[in-house]
Amino acid sequence: MMTKYEKINEAVSPVVGVMLMLVVTIVIAAVVSGFAGSMTGSISTTPQVTLDATYSQSGGMTITHAGGDSLPLSEVTFATMPSELMGIDYLQFLYDIDPSVLNYTNSDGESTAIMSNVSGYYYKAAFIPGDVLTISQADCTDRATTDEMLAALNAASSGSPYYTGGSVNLLSQLNWPQGSDTGYDSDKGRYFVGYEFMNPDNKGKYFYLTVRDSAETTIAKVKVQITA
């Protein structure tokens, strides 16, 4: 007499299904984790900085790090731009400040440039909270303030389009050729003088100071009021 055995599979299929679901879940979790990790590694965080700045037509300019992240000075660019209060074309006058005209107070209490304009070496590496950078009045001059300067401006070669009297807002310093279209009273002169920070008529108005990183991302932007 043969004994008949019945094969029972009811409990096998659910177990296999659960195991497959666990495997799939683990694989998906690993893929998502790897993708998120690669994204995190490729994202660079823009520094957060608060700037304060002053501008005096007779005393020059100060830039104060009022809080936030420290900035490597060799990797950032300060720039000025007239405001909408000065004219409709103010966006065309964005100008990068030459870092060699930025000064700081060293450990001996002396004002010195942050970098060498010869070698490009930075004497001051970082702009940290509490730091104050200064620009002399001479380097802020964007206007011929004496007859001698105006004569030099008018006599400048047409091959050299800008008057090199200062290093801030340089694009407002037009080379006016000799002739009827010369000087502040000409149409060309009246147009460009409207954007000059040293223009007495611009006292009480403001311009913009920005700082950008090496990727050309604007880190901070502040209004700077023009005073006497």
Stockholm file with secondary structure:
# STOCKHOLM 1.0

chainA/1-228         MMTKYEKINEAVSPVVGVMLMLVVTIVIAAVVSGFAGSMTGSISTTPQVTLDATYSQSGGMTITHAGGDSLPLSEVTFATMPSELMGIDYLQFLYDIDPSVLNYTNSDGESTAIMSNVSGYYYKAAFIPGDVLTISQADCTDRATTDEMLAALNAASSGSPYYTGGSVNLLSQLNWPQGSDTGYDSDKGRYFVGYEFMNPDNKGKYFYLTVRDSAETTIAKVKVQITA
#=GR chainA/1-228 SS CCCCCCCCCTTHHHHHHHHHHHHHHHHHHHHHHHHHHHHHHHCCCCCCEEEEEEEETTTEEEEEEEEECCEEGGGCEEEEEECTTTCTTGGGGCEECCGGGCEEECTTSCEEESBCTTTCCBSCCEECTTCEEEECHHHHCCSCCSHHHHHHHHHSCTTSCBCCSCSSSGGGCBCCCSSTTCSTTSHHHHHHHTTCTTCGGGTTCEEEEEEECTTCCEEEEEEEEEEC
#=GC SS_cons         CCCCCCCCCTTHHHHHHHHHHHHHHHHHHHHHHHHHHHHHHHCCCCCCEEEEEEEETTTEEEEEEEEECCEEGGGCEEEEEECTTTCTTGGGGCEECCGGGCEEECTTSCEEESBCTTTCCBSCCEECTTCEEEECHHHHCCSCCSHHHHHHHHHSCTTSCBCCSCSSSGGGCBCCCSSTTCSTTSHHHHHHHTTCTTCGGGTTCEEEEEEECTTCCEEEEEEEEEEC
//
